[in-house]
Amino acid sequence: MTDAEAIDQVLARARFDASGLLPAIIQEEGSRDVLMLGWMNAEALRRTLTEGRVTFWSRSRREYWRKGDTSGNVQYVRGAALDCDADTLLVTVHQVGPACHTGAHACFDVDPLEPVLGGTRGGDRA
């Protein structure tokens, strides 16, 4: 099987939503930190798997964007996996610089929330 055939099989297995998009969770290879979430259509997924750089589909601008082309904060692909339902992608990357456009290490660092812990007995928090 050629590389192109292998990529075609991945694209056939991936379950894109009604808009033709797949959520892509980006995780740092060394720390395993979740850096960000982006959206990919079939072509963005193809580019990500064949070019070694993460490419997203911008829902607001309706265009492709490759992480780091303007900021220099590049994401080099180290691995990728579809989840058990093939409707979410996990991409492991070597991150150069911060992942978030705000300058934060990860997009999830900018607005931490305090969960309400309920459903426990006697104050136990397991």
KEKENU-40825 format. One record per residue (C-alpha): residue number from 1; x negated, y, z negated. Coordinates in steps of 0.1 Angstrom, whole numbers, plus 5000, padded with zeros to 4 digits. Layout:
<koldo resi="NUM" px="X" py="Y" pz="Z"/>
...
REM end
This chain:
<koldo resi="1" px="5000" py="5000" pz="5000"/>
<koldo resi="2" px="4987" py="5034" pz="5009"/>
<koldo resi="3" px="4987" py="5064" pz="4985"/>
<koldo resi="4" px="5014" py="5080" pz="5006"/>
<koldo resi="5" px="5036" py="5049" pz="5003"/>
<koldo resi="6" px="5030" py="5048" pz="4965"/>
<koldo resi="7" px="5040" py="5085" pz="4962"/>
<koldo resi="8" px="5071" py="5078" pz="4983"/>
<koldo resi="9" px="5081" py="5050" pz="4959"/>
<koldo resi="10" px="5077" py="5073" pz="4930"/>
<koldo resi="11" px="5099" py="5099" pz="4947"/>
<koldo resi="12" px="5125" py="5072" pz="4955"/>
<koldo resi="13" px="5126" py="5061" pz="4918"/>
<koldo resi="14" px="5128" py="5096" pz="4903"/>
<koldo resi="15" px="5163" py="5107" pz="4894"/>
<koldo resi="16" px="5166" py="5143" pz="4903"/>
<koldo resi="17" px="5197" py="5162" pz="4890"/>
<koldo resi="18" px="5225" py="5176" pz="4911"/>
<koldo resi="19" px="5203" py="5206" pz="4919"/>
<koldo resi="20" px="5175" py="5183" pz="4931"/>
<koldo resi="21" px="5154" py="5190" pz="4901"/>
<koldo resi="22" px="5135" py="5170" pz="4875"/>
<koldo resi="23" px="5124" py="5184" pz="4841"/>
<koldo resi="24" px="5086" py="5180" pz="4837"/>
<koldo resi="25" px="5071" py="5181" pz="4802"/>
<koldo resi="26" px="5035" py="5192" pz="4802"/>
<koldo resi="27" px="5012" py="5177" pz="4775"/>
<koldo resi="28" px="4976" py="5184" pz="4768"/>
<koldo resi="29" px="4954" py="5154" pz="4772"/>
<koldo resi="30" px="4931" py="5159" pz="4742"/>
<koldo resi="31" px="4954" py="5173" pz="4715"/>
<koldo resi="32" px="4986" py="5157" pz="4728"/>
<koldo resi="33" px="5003" py="5191" pz="4722"/>
<koldo resi="34" px="5034" py="5197" pz="4742"/>
<koldo resi="35" px="5025" py="5228" pz="4762"/>
<koldo resi="36" px="5055" py="5237" pz="4782"/>
<koldo resi="37" px="5085" py="5224" pz="4803"/>
<koldo resi="38" px="5089" py="5232" pz="4839"/>
<koldo resi="39" px="5111" py="5220" pz="4868"/>
<koldo resi="40" px="5100" py="5201" pz="4899"/>
<koldo resi="41" px="5118" py="5192" pz="4930"/>
<koldo resi="42" px="5106" py="5163" pz="4952"/>
<koldo resi="43" px="5080" py="5184" pz="4970"/>
<koldo resi="44" px="5067" py="5199" pz="4938"/>
<koldo resi="45" px="5063" py="5164" pz="4923"/>
<koldo resi="46" px="5046" py="5152" pz="4955"/>
<koldo resi="47" px="5021" py="5182" pz="4953"/>
<koldo resi="48" px="5015" py="5176" pz="4916"/>
<koldo resi="49" px="5007" py="5139" pz="4922"/>
<koldo resi="50" px="4986" py="5144" pz="4953"/>
<koldo resi="51" px="4967" py="5177" pz="4947"/>
<koldo resi="52" px="4956" py="5173" pz="4911"/>
<koldo resi="53" px="4972" py="5206" pz="4900"/>
<koldo resi="54" px="5006" py="5210" pz="4884"/>
<koldo resi="55" px="5032" py="5226" pz="4908"/>
<koldo resi="56" px="5066" py="5237" pz="4897"/>
<koldo resi="57" px="5098" py="5249" pz="4914"/>
<koldo resi="58" px="5109" py="5283" pz="4901"/>
<koldo resi="59" px="5146" py="5282" pz="4897"/>
<koldo resi="60" px="5148" py="5320" pz="4894"/>
<koldo resi="61" px="5124" py="5329" pz="4922"/>
<koldo resi="62" px="5134" py="5299" pz="4943"/>
<koldo resi="63" px="5098" py="5292" pz="4953"/>
<koldo resi="64" px="5069" py="5269" pz="4944"/>
<koldo resi="65" px="5044" py="5280" pz="4919"/>
<koldo resi="66" px="5012" py="5263" pz="4910"/>
<koldo resi="67" px="5002" py="5268" pz="4873"/>
<koldo resi="68" px="4972" py="5291" pz="4871"/>
<koldo resi="69" px="4971" py="5306" pz="4906"/>
<koldo resi="70" px="4977" py="5341" pz="4893"/>
<koldo resi="71" px="4967" py="5337" pz="4856"/>
<koldo resi="72" px="4936" py="5314" pz="4859"/>
<koldo resi="73" px="4952" py="5292" pz="4833"/>
<koldo resi="74" px="4951" py="5261" pz="4854"/>
<koldo resi="75" px="4966" py="5227" pz="4846"/>
<koldo resi="76" px="4946" py="5198" pz="4860"/>
<koldo resi="77" px="4966" py="5166" pz="4862"/>
<koldo resi="78" px="4952" py="5136" pz="4842"/>
<koldo resi="79" px="4982" py="5114" pz="4843"/>
<koldo resi="80" px="5020" py="5112" pz="4848"/>
<koldo resi="81" px="5048" py="5090" pz="4838"/>
<koldo resi="82" px="5086" py="5089" pz="4844"/>
<koldo resi="83" px="5107" py="5082" pz="4813"/>
<koldo resi="84" px="5127" py="5050" pz="4810"/>
<koldo resi="85" px="5157" py="5065" pz="4829"/>
<koldo resi="86" px="5133" py="5081" pz="4856"/>
<koldo resi="87" px="5150" py="5115" pz="4850"/>
<koldo resi="88" px="5122" py="5132" pz="4831"/>
<koldo resi="89" px="5085" py="5134" pz="4839"/>
<koldo resi="90" px="5056" py="5136" pz="4814"/>
<koldo resi="91" px="5025" py="5151" pz="4829"/>
<koldo resi="92" px="4992" py="5149" pz="4810"/>
<koldo resi="93" px="4969" py="5177" pz="4818"/>
<koldo resi="94" px="4935" py="5193" pz="4811"/>
<koldo resi="95" px="4946" py="5228" pz="4803"/>
<koldo resi="96" px="4923" py="5258" pz="4810"/>
<koldo resi="97" px="4932" py="5287" pz="4789"/>
<koldo resi="98" px="4967" py="5292" pz="4773"/>
<koldo resi="99" px="4996" py="5275" pz="4789"/>
<koldo resi="100" px="5022" py="5301" pz="4780"/>
<koldo resi="101" px="5026" py="5333" pz="4800"/>
<koldo resi="102" px="5027" py="5352" pz="4767"/>
<koldo resi="103" px="4991" py="5342" pz="4760"/>
<koldo resi="104" px="5001" py="5316" pz="4734"/>
<koldo resi="105" px="4985" py="5281" pz="4735"/>
<koldo resi="106" px="5018" py="5265" pz="4742"/>
<koldo resi="107" px="5052" py="5279" pz="4751"/>
<koldo resi="108" px="5067" py="5263" pz="4720"/>
<koldo resi="109" px="5044" py="5283" pz="4697"/>
<koldo resi="110" px="5061" py="5316" pz="4703"/>
<koldo resi="111" px="5095" py="5310" pz="4686"/>
<koldo resi="112" px="5094" py="5283" pz="4659"/>
<koldo resi="113" px="5128" py="5275" pz="4643"/>
<koldo resi="114" px="5136" py="5263" pz="4608"/>
<koldo resi="115" px="5158" py="5233" pz="4611"/>
<koldo resi="116" px="5186" py="5227" pz="4586"/>
<koldo resi="117" px="5180" py="5194" pz="4570"/>
<koldo resi="118" px="5213" py="5177" pz="4563"/>
<koldo resi="119" px="5227" py="5143" pz="4558"/>
<koldo resi="120" px="5203" py="5133" pz="4530"/>
<koldo resi="121" px="5212" py="5118" pz="4497"/>
<koldo resi="122" px="5202" py="5133" pz="4464"/>
<koldo resi="123" px="5178" py="5157" pz="4480"/>
<koldo resi="124" px="5157" py="5130" pz="4495"/>
<koldo resi="125" px="5142" py="5139" pz="4528"/>
<koldo resi="126" px="5130" py="5109" pz="4547"/>
REM end
